[in-house]
């Protein structure tokens, strides 16, 4: 009896020691360094700078403490990473662990219909269904090609708007780019070419949501108290959501009615994003999407495809105006591909593939001016190690896109706009913007949560940049010179929007002839 007791005691002791040792190898790792001596004071230190100053605060802390740091935000640990190798290890090599999302804060929970969107959804079956539906039904290359007439129509409308200003009157470029992107995404979302007033209504409610959202962030802290002490602000937020639904729901219901009543003509319609959402069944809840969820998904579709693209287009055009020699080199490439005898026609996708300098200009725009300086927060599903530090289970981790794309160890003169770095002898290794083979820049994220619209975004950026440069010479306005100062809204925008003159190249060519 004593022998068996001894054997059991020794076995249990060994198991306990092994468990303790294995657990210690991860739990004994320190958290990344925290810049604040008293962690609970962290939020008050950087919140006083405002959200616009947060990026500069992060940059200074990274330079002092290294590429991975931890900020204590009340009871939460938020880890920030600014190193490309650590980002690749987390997002690509260990994607399953680092691909979840933190629970939505109260405001985001309402706007995302309890995280029933692709960008906010928890990593699981519902998220996979929504993402697969978008990528296979709307963003598949064959489907994207079917929207070519819509892209041309939007381009011609852009030309008309620019010409209406005249060649001497300054153009606030971003206003026209926003309208153009909303026109295009409206057709992709609802399947019909909408009236200008309808497009402007969509643009108004979506832009207002993005630009006023910071005003409501305070409601996320202690919502039970703010609902009592800040009732007017809560009501203002609910009104914003109601007005968004008032604009989007009639368009959704109109599409449902059209589909149900004219099913025999279904083949004649351009398939829309709304069409693809109507028949989805959520695998975990065994039901179809409700109207609130479809509104949230449509709003996400607009936000992801309009503001980011328009913002990046403005940054690229600003650099072309500021650097006329780059603009001229791009124009020379255009002429060499399409020939001077065909300068009146639209540049199509097949032409774009023959323009390496165009691609270099767009990539440099994305590297130097990524529309988001931080990826949306990720959450880890289990304790993990990164850079010699512990990332605790359910911890939030953030990746600094701007710092990675401006790393002086990777990019020579990183703050300069130099498309040449992506072509010819200066390019040591081809840059993979998906990050799968290694990360040098990641404007669309990387890994399992990479932006599903990366292909569409690149097409729109290249298509509109090349055609705008083909049709017009863009010139700086005296007294309104290009200023590349940044400002944080939903995306990182130009603090002073680009004003430029669009001089028709077509008329100039006729005069020269």
VEXDREN-766162 format. One record per residue (C-alpha): z negated, y negated, x. Coordinates in steps of 0.02 Angstrom, whole numbers, always signed. Example, Ala and Ser with C-alpha at 12.3 -4.5 7.8 and 13.67 -1.06 7.14 Angstrom:
REM residues 2
{drenke {-390,+225,+615}}
{drenke {-357,+53,+684}}
END
This chain:
REM residues 513
{drenke {+0,+0,+0}}
{drenke {-46,-117,+140}}
{drenke {+119,-76,+227}}
{drenke {+224,-121,+74}}
{drenke {+125,-281,+49}}
{drenke {+159,-327,+232}}
{drenke {+345,-292,+214}}
{drenke {+358,-398,+55}}
{drenke {+256,-538,+135}}
{drenke {+367,-541,+291}}
{drenke {+527,-536,+187}}
{drenke {+470,-680,+77}}
{drenke {+416,-779,+229}}
{drenke {+587,-756,+310}}
{drenke {+676,-810,+151}}
{drenke {+564,-963,+136}}
{drenke {+594,-1012,+317}}
{drenke {+783,-988,+301}}
{drenke {+786,-1090,+141}}
{drenke {+680,-1226,+222}}
{drenke {+790,-1230,+377}}
{drenke {+954,-1235,+282}}
{drenke {+890,-1369,+165}}
{drenke {+823,-1469,+310}}
{drenke {+995,-1475,+393}}
{drenke {+1059,-1585,+251}}
{drenke {+903,-1665,+177}}
{drenke {+838,-1718,+347}}
{drenke {+993,-1821,+379}}
{drenke {+957,-2007,+362}}
{drenke {+1042,-2117,+235}}
{drenke {+1167,-2240,+308}}
{drenke {+1085,-2398,+378}}
{drenke {+1024,-2527,+254}}
{drenke {+1037,-2710,+306}}
{drenke {+885,-2759,+202}}
{drenke {+712,-2725,+270}}
{drenke {+644,-2718,+92}}
{drenke {+774,-2616,-2}}
{drenke {+725,-2673,-176}}
{drenke {+769,-2852,-127}}
{drenke {+948,-2803,-81}}
{drenke {+1034,-2854,-244}}
{drenke {+952,-3026,-245}}
{drenke {+1013,-3057,-68}}
{drenke {+1197,-3031,-105}}
{drenke {+1206,-3073,-291}}
{drenke {+1161,-3253,-249}}
{drenke {+1325,-3262,-153}}
{drenke {+1420,-3219,-311}}
{drenke {+1546,-3079,-328}}
{drenke {+1676,-3182,-235}}
{drenke {+1565,-3186,-81}}
{drenke {+1521,-3002,-87}}
{drenke {+1672,-2947,+17}}
{drenke {+1629,-3066,+158}}
{drenke {+1448,-3009,+150}}
{drenke {+1504,-2827,+165}}
{drenke {+1618,-2870,+311}}
{drenke {+1477,-2950,+408}}
{drenke {+1360,-2803,+376}}
{drenke {+1492,-2676,+431}}
{drenke {+1522,-2774,+592}}
{drenke {+1334,-2772,+626}}
{drenke {+1284,-2596,+570}}
{drenke {+1443,-2492,+580}}
{drenke {+1576,-2419,+465}}
{drenke {+1456,-2338,+341}}
{drenke {+1310,-2431,+262}}
{drenke {+1196,-2410,+112}}
{drenke {+1142,-2546,-9}}
{drenke {+995,-2513,-124}}
{drenke {+1038,-2584,-294}}
{drenke {+875,-2571,-387}}
{drenke {+850,-2382,-402}}
{drenke {+1027,-2335,-350}}
{drenke {+1099,-2304,-177}}
{drenke {+1274,-2377,-156}}
{drenke {+1361,-2322,+3}}
{drenke {+1507,-2422,+75}}
{drenke {+1636,-2351,+197}}
{drenke {+1759,-2455,+298}}
{drenke {+1825,-2321,+419}}
{drenke {+1991,-2233,+389}}
{drenke {+1937,-2066,+466}}
{drenke {+1780,-2059,+358}}
{drenke {+1883,-2105,+205}}
{drenke {+2006,-1964,+243}}
{drenke {+1865,-1839,+269}}
{drenke {+1784,-1885,+104}}
{drenke {+1932,-1915,-12}}
{drenke {+2059,-1790,+55}}
{drenke {+1968,-1653,+150}}
{drenke {+1817,-1648,+33}}
{drenke {+1898,-1715,-124}}
{drenke {+1810,-1597,-245}}
{drenke {+1639,-1664,-194}}
{drenke {+1687,-1849,-188}}
{drenke {+1799,-1863,-343}}
{drenke {+1676,-1896,-485}}
{drenke {+1639,-2064,-564}}
{drenke {+1465,-2138,-592}}
{drenke {+1407,-2159,-772}}
{drenke {+1486,-2313,-848}}
{drenke {+1381,-2469,-864}}
{drenke {+1355,-2528,-1045}}
{drenke {+1501,-2652,-1047}}
{drenke {+1622,-2530,-965}}
{drenke {+1562,-2392,-1079}}
{drenke {+1620,-2491,-1230}}
{drenke {+1786,-2543,-1154}}
{drenke {+1824,-2365,-1097}}
{drenke {+1768,-2284,-1261}}
{drenke {+1629,-2189,-1173}}
{drenke {+1733,-2156,-1017}}
{drenke {+1884,-2084,-1108}}
{drenke {+2006,-2163,-988}}
{drenke {+2086,-2101,-827}}
{drenke {+2008,-2229,-711}}
{drenke {+1831,-2210,-780}}
{drenke {+1828,-2028,-835}}
{drenke {+1712,-1900,-756}}
{drenke {+1797,-1771,-648}}
{drenke {+1829,-1628,-769}}
{drenke {+1945,-1552,-898}}
{drenke {+1965,-1708,-1006}}
{drenke {+2006,-1817,-856}}
{drenke {+2133,-1689,-792}}
{drenke {+2217,-1683,-963}}
{drenke {+2233,-1873,-978}}
{drenke {+2297,-1892,-800}}
{drenke {+2420,-1747,-814}}
{drenke {+2488,-1818,-977}}
{drenke {+2521,-1987,-894}}
{drenke {+2600,-1918,-736}}
{drenke {+2709,-1785,-818}}
{drenke {+2762,-1875,-977}}
{drenke {+2778,-2059,-926}}
{drenke {+2774,-2071,-736}}
{drenke {+2885,-1922,-697}}
{drenke {+3037,-1982,-597}}
{drenke {+3159,-1930,-733}}
{drenke {+3061,-2028,-864}}
{drenke {+3047,-2179,-749}}
{drenke {+3237,-2179,-729}}
{drenke {+3255,-2184,-919}}
{drenke {+3174,-2356,-918}}
{drenke {+3309,-2430,-804}}
{drenke {+3385,-2534,-945}}
{drenke {+3214,-2608,-981}}
{drenke {+3192,-2655,-798}}
{drenke {+3362,-2741,-799}}
{drenke {+3324,-2834,-960}}
{drenke {+3160,-2898,-889}}
{drenke {+3248,-2949,-728}}
{drenke {+3380,-3049,-821}}
{drenke {+3244,-3134,-922}}
{drenke {+3156,-3179,-759}}
{drenke {+3318,-3255,-692}}
{drenke {+3336,-3361,-849}}
{drenke {+3157,-3423,-838}}
{drenke {+3179,-3471,-656}}
{drenke {+3345,-3559,-688}}
{drenke {+3269,-3659,-832}}
{drenke {+3156,-3745,-706}}
{drenke {+3301,-3814,-606}}
{drenke {+3313,-3805,-418}}
{drenke {+3201,-3954,-382}}
{drenke {+3060,-3918,-503}}
{drenke {+2918,-3811,-431}}
{drenke {+2892,-3642,-513}}
{drenke {+2718,-3569,-536}}
{drenke {+2781,-3396,-493}}
{drenke {+2633,-3291,-554}}
{drenke {+2651,-3351,-735}}
{drenke {+2826,-3278,-745}}
{drenke {+2780,-3119,-653}}
{drenke {+2638,-3084,-773}}
{drenke {+2751,-3106,-924}}
{drenke {+2886,-2996,-845}}
{drenke {+2765,-2853,-810}}
{drenke {+2689,-2861,-984}}
{drenke {+2865,-2857,-1060}}
{drenke {+2908,-2701,-962}}
{drenke {+2743,-2610,-990}}
{drenke {+2745,-2653,-1176}}
{drenke {+2908,-2558,-1198}}
{drenke {+2841,-2410,-1097}}
{drenke {+2680,-2410,-1197}}
{drenke {+2747,-2432,-1374}}
{drenke {+2929,-2378,-1358}}
{drenke {+3002,-2535,-1437}}
{drenke {+3062,-2702,-1369}}
{drenke {+2932,-2822,-1436}}
{drenke {+2956,-3003,-1486}}
{drenke {+2902,-3136,-1361}}
{drenke {+2754,-3186,-1469}}
{drenke {+2690,-3007,-1475}}
{drenke {+2704,-2991,-1286}}
{drenke {+2610,-3154,-1263}}
{drenke {+2472,-3093,-1378}}
{drenke {+2453,-2933,-1275}}
{drenke {+2455,-3034,-1115}}
{drenke {+2324,-3154,-1184}}
{drenke {+2196,-3023,-1238}}
{drenke {+2220,-2916,-1082}}
{drenke {+2214,-3061,-959}}
{drenke {+2063,-3133,-1048}}
{drenke {+1972,-2968,-1034}}
{drenke {+2004,-2959,-847}}
{drenke {+1963,-3140,-806}}
{drenke {+1807,-3157,-916}}
{drenke {+1730,-2988,-882}}
{drenke {+1620,-3052,-738}}
{drenke {+1537,-3167,-865}}
{drenke {+1470,-3013,-956}}
{drenke {+1410,-2915,-804}}
{drenke {+1234,-2980,-827}}
{drenke {+1227,-2884,-992}}
{drenke {+1232,-2721,-893}}
{drenke {+1058,-2753,-823}}
{drenke {+920,-2704,-946}}
{drenke {+1037,-2703,-1098}}
{drenke {+893,-2677,-1221}}
{drenke {+820,-2842,-1164}}
{drenke {+984,-2937,-1153}}
{drenke {+1031,-2883,-1330}}
{drenke {+877,-2979,-1386}}
{drenke {+877,-3127,-1266}}
{drenke {+1067,-3145,-1246}}
{drenke {+1129,-3105,-1419}}
{drenke {+1263,-3239,-1417}}
{drenke {+1340,-3171,-1259}}
{drenke {+1339,-2994,-1328}}
{drenke {+1423,-3058,-1486}}
{drenke {+1552,-3148,-1379}}
{drenke {+1589,-2984,-1290}}
{drenke {+1604,-2886,-1453}}
{drenke {+1722,-3020,-1519}}
{drenke {+1831,-3001,-1365}}
{drenke {+1842,-2814,-1396}}
{drenke {+1881,-2840,-1581}}
{drenke {+2023,-2960,-1542}}
{drenke {+2094,-2837,-1417}}
{drenke {+2096,-2703,-1552}}
{drenke {+2171,-2825,-1678}}
{drenke {+2321,-2846,-1561}}
{drenke {+2345,-2667,-1500}}
{drenke {+2300,-2564,-1654}}
{drenke {+2442,-2627,-1767}}
{drenke {+2567,-2582,-1630}}
{drenke {+2490,-2409,-1613}}
{drenke {+2489,-2380,-1801}}
{drenke {+2668,-2443,-1815}}
{drenke {+2721,-2313,-1687}}
{drenke {+2629,-2175,-1781}}
{drenke {+2713,-2227,-1944}}
{drenke {+2884,-2233,-1863}}
{drenke {+2861,-2062,-1787}}
{drenke {+2797,-1982,-1947}}
{drenke {+2927,-2059,-2063}}
{drenke {+3080,-2042,-1953}}
{drenke {+3051,-1877,-1866}}
{drenke {+3235,-1830,-1884}}
{drenke {+3281,-1983,-1776}}
{drenke {+3149,-1945,-1645}}
{drenke {+3278,-1901,-1512}}
{drenke {+3350,-2076,-1522}}
{drenke {+3186,-2160,-1472}}
{drenke {+3125,-2198,-1298}}
{drenke {+2970,-2094,-1276}}
{drenke {+2819,-2206,-1263}}
{drenke {+2645,-2184,-1191}}
{drenke {+2571,-2193,-1366}}
{drenke {+2684,-2048,-1421}}
{drenke {+2611,-1938,-1285}}
{drenke {+2431,-1978,-1334}}
{drenke {+2445,-1935,-1518}}
{drenke {+2456,-1746,-1498}}
{drenke {+2329,-1724,-1358}}
{drenke {+2176,-1618,-1396}}
{drenke {+2023,-1650,-1289}}
{drenke {+1978,-1480,-1214}}
{drenke {+1790,-1508,-1204}}
{drenke {+1770,-1585,-1377}}
{drenke {+1905,-1488,-1471}}
{drenke {+1974,-1642,-1559}}
{drenke {+2113,-1769,-1547}}
{drenke {+2092,-1944,-1479}}
{drenke {+2025,-2072,-1602}}
{drenke {+2095,-2248,-1622}}
{drenke {+1965,-2330,-1511}}
{drenke {+2007,-2209,-1369}}
{drenke {+2194,-2239,-1387}}
{drenke {+2163,-2427,-1381}}
{drenke {+2061,-2403,-1221}}
{drenke {+2197,-2297,-1142}}
{drenke {+2333,-2423,-1188}}
{drenke {+2227,-2565,-1119}}
{drenke {+2203,-2467,-959}}
{drenke {+2391,-2437,-950}}
{drenke {+2423,-2624,-958}}
{drenke {+2285,-2671,-836}}
{drenke {+2341,-2544,-708}}
{drenke {+2527,-2585,-718}}
{drenke {+2534,-2773,-744}}
{drenke {+2400,-2871,-653}}
{drenke {+2403,-2768,-493}}
{drenke {+2593,-2771,-482}}
{drenke {+2610,-2956,-525}}
{drenke {+2473,-3000,-400}}
{drenke {+2556,-2901,-260}}
{drenke {+2726,-2974,-301}}
{drenke {+2654,-3149,-287}}
{drenke {+2575,-3111,-118}}
{drenke {+2739,-3041,-52}}
{drenke {+2841,-3188,-115}}
{drenke {+2713,-3310,-43}}
{drenke {+2736,-3233,+128}}
{drenke {+2925,-3239,+112}}
{drenke {+2915,-3424,+68}}
{drenke {+2794,-3457,+211}}
{drenke {+2904,-3357,+332}}
{drenke {+3086,-3402,+291}}
{drenke {+3149,-3301,+441}}
{drenke {+3079,-3142,+359}}
{drenke {+3160,-3191,+194}}
{drenke {+3327,-3219,+281}}
{drenke {+3319,-3053,+371}}
{drenke {+3289,-2966,+206}}
{drenke {+3436,-3058,+128}}
{drenke {+3548,-3004,+272}}
{drenke {+3497,-2822,+240}}
{drenke {+3541,-2845,+55}}
{drenke {+3715,-2909,+97}}
{drenke {+3744,-2768,+220}}
{drenke {+3705,-2637,+87}}
{drenke {+3792,-2704,-68}}
{drenke {+3928,-2807,+15}}
{drenke {+3967,-2988,-23}}
{drenke {+4099,-2942,-152}}
{drenke {+3966,-2860,-262}}
{drenke {+3829,-2992,-247}}
{drenke {+3835,-3028,-434}}
{drenke {+3772,-2857,-484}}
{drenke {+3595,-2792,-500}}
{drenke {+3525,-2697,-352}}
{drenke {+3484,-2522,-412}}
{drenke {+3366,-2386,-356}}
{drenke {+3499,-2298,-253}}
{drenke {+3534,-2460,-158}}
{drenke {+3349,-2485,-124}}
{drenke {+3339,-2318,-34}}
{drenke {+3458,-2388,+97}}
{drenke {+3348,-2539,+136}}
{drenke {+3213,-2498,+265}}
{drenke {+3168,-2680,+295}}
{drenke {+3136,-2706,+109}}
{drenke {+3017,-2559,+110}}
{drenke {+2933,-2631,+265}}
{drenke {+2908,-2799,+179}}
{drenke {+2827,-2716,+28}}
{drenke {+2716,-2604,+135}}
{drenke {+2660,-2753,+238}}
{drenke {+2619,-2846,+77}}
{drenke {+2512,-2700,+19}}
{drenke {+2427,-2683,+188}}
{drenke {+2389,-2867,+212}}
{drenke {+2351,-2907,+29}}
{drenke {+2294,-2751,-65}}
{drenke {+2265,-2803,-246}}
{drenke {+2093,-2720,-243}}
{drenke {+1985,-2737,-87}}
{drenke {+1871,-2596,-146}}
{drenke {+1919,-2436,-235}}
{drenke {+1833,-2401,-399}}
{drenke {+1665,-2318,-358}}
{drenke {+1660,-2131,-328}}
{drenke {+1510,-2017,-358}}
{drenke {+1470,-1860,-259}}
{drenke {+1434,-1700,-354}}
{drenke {+1317,-1628,-221}}
{drenke {+1227,-1678,-62}}
{drenke {+1356,-1711,+72}}
{drenke {+1366,-1767,+253}}
{drenke {+1479,-1910,+308}}
{drenke {+1480,-1990,+479}}
{drenke {+1314,-1909,+524}}
{drenke {+1227,-1978,+370}}
{drenke {+1175,-1904,+205}}
{drenke {+1267,-1948,+45}}
{drenke {+1144,-1892,-90}}
{drenke {+1196,-1798,-244}}
{drenke {+1250,-1917,-383}}
{drenke {+1255,-2057,-255}}
{drenke {+1388,-2191,-273}}
{drenke {+1511,-2215,-131}}
{drenke {+1637,-2355,-111}}
{drenke {+1786,-2370,+6}}
{drenke {+1840,-2538,+78}}
{drenke {+2030,-2538,+65}}
{drenke {+2053,-2711,+143}}
{drenke {+1950,-2673,+299}}
{drenke {+2041,-2508,+328}}
{drenke {+2212,-2592,+314}}
{drenke {+2160,-2731,+433}}
{drenke {+2077,-2625,+566}}
{drenke {+2124,-2703,+735}}
{drenke {+2108,-2531,+817}}
{drenke {+2257,-2474,+713}}
{drenke {+2355,-2633,+677}}
{drenke {+2402,-2761,+810}}
{drenke {+2368,-2937,+746}}
{drenke {+2311,-2867,+578}}
{drenke {+2299,-3035,+490}}
{drenke {+2481,-3078,+528}}
{drenke {+2622,-3035,+406}}
{drenke {+2738,-2928,+514}}
{drenke {+2851,-2807,+419}}
{drenke {+2925,-2753,+586}}
{drenke {+2770,-2649,+619}}
{drenke {+2836,-2523,+492}}
{drenke {+3008,-2499,+568}}
{drenke {+3089,-2467,+737}}
{drenke {+2996,-2450,+900}}
{drenke {+2836,-2533,+842}}
{drenke {+2801,-2391,+722}}
{drenke {+2717,-2254,+824}}
{drenke {+2679,-2142,+675}}
{drenke {+2755,-2153,+501}}
{drenke {+2629,-2224,+378}}
{drenke {+2588,-2107,+235}}
{drenke {+2520,-2220,+97}}
{drenke {+2460,-2066,+0}}
{drenke {+2338,-2031,+142}}
{drenke {+2364,-1843,+135}}
{drenke {+2411,-1830,+320}}
{drenke {+2290,-1963,+377}}
{drenke {+2241,-2137,+321}}
{drenke {+2301,-2298,+404}}
{drenke {+2306,-2398,+242}}
{drenke {+2262,-2346,+65}}
{drenke {+2311,-2480,-63}}
{drenke {+2326,-2346,-198}}
{drenke {+2174,-2245,-146}}
{drenke {+2188,-2067,-83}}
{drenke {+2147,-1889,-131}}
{drenke {+2123,-1826,-307}}
{drenke {+2089,-1999,-378}}
{drenke {+2241,-2082,-299}}
{drenke {+2326,-2203,-418}}
{drenke {+2441,-2097,-529}}
{drenke {+2563,-2242,-541}}
{drenke {+2598,-2256,-355}}
{drenke {+2784,-2210,-375}}
{drenke {+2812,-2330,-519}}
{drenke {+2720,-2470,-430}}
{drenke {+2824,-2451,-271}}
{drenke {+2984,-2450,-374}}
{drenke {+2936,-2608,-469}}
{drenke {+2882,-2699,-310}}
{drenke {+3042,-2656,-216}}
{drenke {+3157,-2683,-366}}
{drenke {+3093,-2856,-413}}
{drenke {+3069,-2920,-235}}
{drenke {+3245,-2870,-181}}
{drenke {+3330,-2939,-336}}
{drenke {+3233,-3103,-333}}
{drenke {+3281,-3129,-150}}
{drenke {+3462,-3079,-186}}
{drenke {+3479,-3206,-325}}
{drenke {+3377,-3352,-256}}
{drenke {+3324,-3430,-93}}
{drenke {+3138,-3466,-112}}
{drenke {+3081,-3628,-31}}
{drenke {+2913,-3709,-1}}
{drenke {+2866,-3862,-104}}
{drenke {+2817,-4018,-8}}
{drenke {+2636,-4056,-46}}
{drenke {+2607,-3881,-115}}
{drenke {+2626,-3780,+44}}
{drenke {+2583,-3595,+37}}
{drenke {+2396,-3565,+53}}
{drenke {+2345,-3383,+78}}
{drenke {+2162,-3410,+33}}
{drenke {+2096,-3266,-74}}
{drenke {+2000,-3270,-236}}
{drenke {+1921,-3123,-327}}
{drenke {+1963,-3100,-510}}
{drenke {+2002,-2925,-576}}
{drenke {+2113,-2911,-423}}
{drenke {+2109,-3018,-265}}
{drenke {+2228,-3159,-307}}
{drenke {+2289,-3318,-223}}
{drenke {+2157,-3454,-244}}
{drenke {+2299,-3579,-257}}
{drenke {+2443,-3493,-351}}
{drenke {+2613,-3495,-267}}
{drenke {+2725,-3642,-311}}
{drenke {+2903,-3628,-247}}
{drenke {+3080,-3687,-280}}
{drenke {+3212,-3558,-325}}
{drenke {+3383,-3611,-259}}
{drenke {+3527,-3508,-328}}
{drenke {+3619,-3415,-191}}
{drenke {+3765,-3382,-308}}
{drenke {+3806,-3567,-331}}
{drenke {+3787,-3599,-146}}
{drenke {+3908,-3459,-105}}
{drenke {+4037,-3531,-223}}
{drenke {+4024,-3703,-141}}
{drenke {+4039,-3627,+33}}
{drenke {+4194,-3530,-20}}
END
